[in-house]
Amino acid sequence: MKQYFITGTDTEVGKTYVTCQLLNAAQRLSLRAIGYKPIAAGCELVNGEWVNEDALNIQKASFKIRVGEVIEDVDGLKADSENRKSGQTLPLRQINPIALKPAIAPHIAALEEGVTLTFDKIAQGLDLLKTYQPDLLLMEGAGGWRLPLTVGDEYTPTYYLSDVVKSLKMDVILVVGMRLGCLNHALLTAEAIRADGLTIKGWVANDVTGNMTRYQENLYSLKAMLPEPLLAEIPYQSEPNEEVLFAAIEQIR
């Protein structure tokens, strides 16, 4: 099994879209691929469950389990028995165990809701998904690399999601939102990941505006300045080339 943490140069750079594209491509190559979004802020109440749109998209893009393959999570949750003959999606609470209602910084949302964002909760969710024996497991972050889980004081250190990734020793895939400022954001994020002692497996250029001035020149600059490989280039509001995605999967499988 290969597992990667997917981070971005900022919020709203298309981490979820890239994650779903990679999951779908992996399944078209007959790989069991699961996405994991441990923390999501911004949910709506749907049929009695708090649902985050990004987490829902990742759930839909993850592979379908067979009859009797559902595993209980730490809260004793089981998936519905409906549609198991044709394959059942993984329970949303297993894809996204920490679903925070307000669409704000997760550590602030957690404080408001009385939720503690802990390493154990995130790691337990990851371990649970591993029991499905996927070939590829993609864990998507929230925001950028230095997402705070708890903000400390003079006696208590601040704890970041990147600290969890460091503890898990996961290789990283960096999503670069191709827009003005992306060079600085990409280089600083890559420097921070390397400084944390982690490996960047590669990066994805995601065109988030469709009208970036000197797009190709900026892409060329990133390719020259980032030593890690460009895994894929995602065009604006159109399906990426399937062969490009297949090539990306071959590099990370």
C-alpha positions in Angstrom: 0.0 0.0 0.0 1.2 3.5 -0.8 -0.1 6.5 1.2 0.4 10.2 0.6 -0.6 13.4 2.3 -2.1 16.0 -0.1 -1.4 19.6 0.8 -1.8 22.9 -1.1 -0.1 26.2 -1.4 -3.1 27.8 0.2 -6.8 27.2 0.8 -9.1 27.0 -2.3 -6.4 25.7 -4.6 -8.2 22.5 -5.6 -6.8 19.9 -3.2 -10.1 18.0 -3.2 -10.5 18.2 -7.0 -7.0 16.8 -7.5 -7.5 14.1 -4.9 -10.7 13.0 -6.6 -9.0 13.0 -10.0 -6.2 10.8 -8.7 -8.6 8.4 -6.9 -10.7 8.0 -10.1 -7.7 7.5 -12.3 -6.3 4.9 -9.9 -9.5 2.9 -9.9 -9.6 3.0 -13.7 -6.2 1.3 -13.4 -7.9 -1.4 -11.2 -6.4 -0.1 -8.0 -8.3 0.0 -4.7 -8.0 3.7 -3.9 -9.4 5.5 -0.8 -9.4 9.2 0.1 -9.3 10.5 3.6 -10.2 14.0 4.8 -9.8 13.8 8.6 -10.8 17.4 9.3 -13.3 19.4 7.4 -14.9 22.8 8.3 -18.1 23.9 6.7 -20.9 21.4 6.9 -24.6 21.1 6.2 -27.1 18.9 8.0 -28.3 16.2 5.6 -30.5 13.4 6.8 -29.3 13.9 10.4 -25.6 13.9 9.5 -23.3 16.9 9.2 -21.9 16.7 5.6 -18.9 18.5 4.1 -19.1 18.9 0.3 -15.4 18.1 -0.1 -15.6 15.0 2.0 -18.7 13.9 0.1 -16.8 14.2 -3.2 -13.9 12.2 -1.8 -16.4 9.5 -0.6 -17.9 9.2 -4.0 -14.4 9.0 -5.6 -13.2 6.2 -3.3 -13.6 2.6 -4.2 -16.8 0.6 -3.5 -16.6 -2.1 -0.9 -18.0 -5.6 -1.2 -20.8 -7.2 0.7 -19.8 -7.8 4.3 -16.7 -5.7 4.0 -17.8 -2.8 6.1 -15.7 -2.3 9.2 -16.9 -0.7 12.5 -15.2 2.5 13.4 -14.2 3.6 16.9 -17.8 4.7 17.5 -19.3 1.5 16.4 -20.5 3.0 13.1 -21.5 0.6 10.3 -22.4 1.4 6.8 -25.9 1.1 5.4 -26.8 -2.3 3.9 -28.4 -0.7 0.9 -27.0 -1.2 -2.6 -24.3 -3.6 -1.3 -24.9 -6.0 -4.2 -23.6 -3.4 -6.6 -20.9 -2.1 -4.2 -21.3 0.2 -1.2 -19.6 3.6 -0.6 -17.5 3.8 2.5 -19.3 5.5 5.4 -18.8 9.3 5.3 -17.8 9.4 9.0 -14.9 7.1 8.1 -13.8 9.3 5.2 -14.3 12.5 7.4 -14.3 11.7 11.1 -14.0 15.3 12.2 -16.8 17.4 10.6 -17.0 20.9 11.9 -20.1 23.0 11.2 -18.8 26.6 10.5 -16.8 27.3 7.4 -13.9 28.9 9.3 -10.4 27.9 10.5 -10.7 24.4 11.9 -9.0 25.1 15.2 -11.5 28.0 15.8 -14.5 25.9 14.7 -13.3 23.1 17.1 -13.1 25.5 20.0 -16.6 26.8 19.4 -17.9 23.2 19.2 -15.9 21.8 22.1 -14.0 19.4 19.9 -10.3 18.6 20.5 -8.3 18.1 17.3 -5.9 15.3 18.3 -3.2 13.2 16.6 -4.9 10.0 18.0 -8.3 10.8 16.3 -6.6 11.5 13.0 -4.3 8.4 13.2 -7.2 6.1 14.3 -9.2 7.1 11.2 -6.2 6.5 9.0 -5.6 3.0 10.5 -9.3 2.2 10.1 -9.2 2.9 6.4 -6.0 0.8 6.1 -8.0 -2.3 7.2 -9.8 -2.2 3.8 -6.4 -3.0 2.3 -6.3 -0.2 -0.3 -3.5 0.0 -2.9 -3.5 3.8 -2.6 -4.6 6.0 0.3 -4.7 9.7 -0.1 -5.1 11.8 3.0 -6.1 15.4 2.2 -5.3 18.3 4.5 -7.3 21.4 5.1 -6.0 24.8 4.2 -2.2 24.9 3.7 0.8 23.1 5.2 0.8 24.9 8.5 -2.8 24.4 9.5 -3.1 24.9 13.3 -4.9 22.2 15.3 -4.5 24.0 18.6 -3.0 27.4 19.2 -1.0 27.4 22.4 0.4 30.1 24.8 3.7 30.6 26.6 3.2 27.3 28.4 1.7 25.2 25.6 3.1 24.9 22.1 1.0 25.3 19.0 0.2 22.0 17.3 -0.1 21.8 13.5 -1.6 19.2 11.1 1.9 19.1 9.6 3.1 17.7 13.0 0.7 14.8 12.4 2.1 14.2 8.9 5.6 14.3 10.4 4.7 11.7 13.0 3.1 9.5 10.4 6.2 10.0 8.1 4.0 10.4 5.1 5.3 11.4 1.7 3.6 14.6 0.4 2.0 15.6 -2.9 1.8 19.4 -3.3 -1.1 21.0 -5.2 0.0 24.4 -6.6 -2.9 26.8 -7.3 -1.8 28.4 -10.5 -2.5 32.1 -9.9 -0.7 35.3 -9.1 1.7 34.7 -6.2 2.0 30.9 -6.7 5.7 31.0 -7.2 6.3 32.4 -3.7 3.7 30.2 -2.1 4.9 27.0 -3.8 8.6 27.6 -2.9 7.9 28.5 0.7 5.6 25.5 1.2 8.1 23.1 -0.4 10.8 24.5 1.8 8.7 24.0 4.9 7.9 20.4 4.0 11.5 19.6 3.3 12.5 21.4 6.6 10.1 19.0 8.4 12.2 16.1 7.1 9.5 14.9 4.7 9.7 13.9 1.0 7.7 15.6 -1.6 6.8 12.9 -4.1 5.7 15.4 -6.7 3.5 18.4 -7.3 0.4 19.1 -9.4 -0.2 22.4 -11.2 -3.9 23.2 -10.9 -5.2 26.1 -13.0 -7.7 27.7 -10.6 -8.6 30.8 -12.6 -8.3 30.1 -16.3 -6.9 33.6 -16.9 -3.5 33.7 -15.2 -1.2 36.1 -16.9 1.9 34.4 -18.3 0.7 31.0 -17.2 3.2 29.0 -19.2 6.1 31.2 -18.1 5.1 30.7 -14.4 4.8 26.9 -15.0 8.2 26.9 -16.6 9.6 28.8 -13.6 8.1 26.3 -11.1 9.5 23.4 -13.1 12.9 25.0 -13.0 12.8 25.9 -9.3 11.1 22.8 -7.8 13.4 19.8 -7.9 10.5 17.4 -7.4 8.6 16.1 -10.5 5.5 17.7 -11.9 3.0 14.8 -11.6 0.2 16.4 -13.6 -1.2 19.6 -15.0 -4.9 20.2 -14.4 -6.7 22.5 -16.8 -9.3 25.1 -15.7 -12.9 23.7 -15.5 -12.3 20.8 -17.9 -11.4 17.2 -17.5 -7.6 16.6 -17.4 -6.1 14.3 -20.0 -6.6 10.7 -18.8 -3.1 9.6 -20.0 -1.6 12.4 -17.9 -3.5 11.1 -14.8 -2.4 7.6 -15.5 1.2 8.7 -15.8 0.8 10.4 -12.4 -0.6 7.3 -10.8 2.3 5.3 -12.2 4.7 7.6 -10.4 3.0 7.3 -7.0 1.7 3.7 -7.0 
